[in-house]
Each structure stands twice: as structure tokens, then as C-alpha cells.
């Protein structure tokens, strides 16, 4: 529990002003009553914008008043390419629900439908690594009250949670 509180406080502190840390937070929660995995992600808007602009050779306005539907499509496309989930050996597609801006972070909400149970969950996360080699992505997973976490980075882009 202290680790989660520390990570939350750390992310909150670096969310103010210009940041020097490259950290993303990815929370996954299995909700058996709904047969789904709920996913909440938090990344710095400026880092995501820079990565998407370079990846797709365009200019986006993510989290700004000038943001377009095309900008949102590129965010979803970027997530689908760089954040992959495998449940019990099967690749999963997740559905984009919504997003919001808090401070200088973009919070996105996704879900995976039709999940009856989870024995093992594998995450591959290359979010922002092409532009920011020091990027670290924290993965937290809750499965029937059991919590586990991973720290993924350029050195380790994939990990297993149970």
C-alpha cells in the first residue's frame, strides 16, 4: 500500500510544471461482475504529443482547445500500437471510452470486454520509449482483490502479472 501511495504522490508532484521524469501509470482492474478489465492510463501530454507528432509526421493539439477528432484517433492508434495486453495467452483488444486532462497529464479510459477470469496477464508497453529512452511505465493490476505491479522501461518492455 505504501508503494502505491508513494507512486501516486510522486506522479502528482511531477505533474506540476515542467517535468524531468518520464513516467506513465497504467492501472488495470478485473471486474468479474461486469466480465471486463477496466484500464486507466496517465501520461504527460507534452511527451505523448511529441511522440505522436514524430511517429505519424503530423502536428497534433492533444489536450488543447484546438484538438480535433483526428488527434484523438491518433492517440488511440498510438496506444493500440504501443500498449498490448495478453490474457491467458490470447491477445486482447481494448475499447477506448474517454479521456480527460488533469494538470499536464492525459488520462485515458479503456476496457476489455468478455473476460470471465484471469490466470495470467501479460503487458507489453513501449509507450513513449522511442522519443524518451528514460521513460518508465508503471503497471498496476488488481485481480479479485490481489494487487501486483510491474515497472517497464526500455530495458524491459514486457512483463507477466498474476
N, C-alpha and C positions, 0 to 999 in steps of 0.2 A: 504494500500500500504506500509506503514511504517513497518507493521508486516512482510510482505513478504521480504522486503529489509533486515530487521533485521535477519530473519531466514537465508537468503542467506549469509549474512556476517558472521553470527555465524557458519554456516556449512563450509564456506570457511576457516575461521580461525582455526577451529578444524581439518581441513583436512591436515594440515601441521604437519609432525612428529607424535609422539605417542599421541594418544588422550585419554582423560579421560572421555569424554562424549560419551554416547551411543545413537546416533540419526540417524534415517533414514528418508529420504524425498521421498514421493510418490506423484507425480503430475498426475492428471487425467484431460483430456480436451476433452469435447464432441465437435466433428467437424461435424455439421449437413450436410455440403456439401458432406462429404465422408461417412456419416452414420456410424461413428465409434468413439470410445473413444480411444484416444492416451494416453499411460501411460509411464511416465519416472520415474525411481526409482534410488535412490542413497543411497548406504550403504557402510560402511567401509569394505574393502576387508578382513582384518585380522579377524574381527568379523564374517563375513559370512563364511570364510574358516573354522574357528574353529567350528562354529555351524554345518556346513555340515559334517565336519570330524567326529564329535561326533554323529550326527544324523544317519549317514549312515556307521559308523565304517570303515572309509577309510582315505586315505591321498590324498588330492587334491592340485592342484597348480593354483588356480584361480588367474587370472591376471598376471601370470608369464610366462616366455618363455616355461616352461615345461608343461603348461596347455594342457590337452587333450580334445578330443571331449566328452569323458565320464565325465570330470569335468564340462563341460558346461551343459550336460544333468542333472547332479546332481543339478546345480544351478537352472535350470528350474523346476525340480521336487520339490526342496525346496520352490521356490516361489509358485508353484501351491498348495502346502500343507499349506503354512502359510500366503498367501495373497489372500483373497477371496472377490469377488465383486458380489453384487446382484443389478440388475437394475429393478425397478418396480416389485419387488417380485420374479424375475427369476434369478437363479444362472447363472453367466456368465463365459465362458471360454475365456481366452485371449491368443493371439498368440505371441510367442517370436519373435522379429525382429532382434535385435542385442544387443551388449554390447560394452562398452569401459571402459578403465581405465583412471582416472584422479587423479593425486596425489596418495592418498591411498584409493580412493573410486572406487567402481564399479558402473557404470551407465548402467542400462538395459532399453531397449525399448520394449514395448509390445503394442498390440492393441486389441480391441474388435470390431468385425465386425457386420454389420447388426443392428445397433442401430438407430432407427428413431427419438426417443425423449426420454427424461429422466425426469420423475417427481420426483423420489427419487432414490438415490444411497446409498447402504449400503456397508460399508467396514469392513471386519474382518481382522485384521493384528496381527499375532503373530510372525512376523519376529524377530529372534534373542533373543526372550524372554526366551527360555529355557536355554540359556547359560548366558544371561545378563539381570537379573531381572530389572535393572535400564534403560533398553532400552526404548526409546520414539520414536514413529513413527509419523511423521507429514504427514497428508494427506491434499492435496490441490486439490480442484475440481473447474473447470470452466465449466459452462453450459450456453451457449448463452450469454456470457459476464458477467454473475453473478458469483462471486467467493465466495467460502466458504472453511472452513478448519476445521480439527479435530486434536486433539492430543490424540493418542492412546498409551497405556502403559500396564504394567502388571495388573494394576487395571481396565482398561477399554480397552478391545481388539476389541470392535465393536462400530460403530457409523453410523449415518444416515446423509446424505448430500442432500440438495435440490437445 
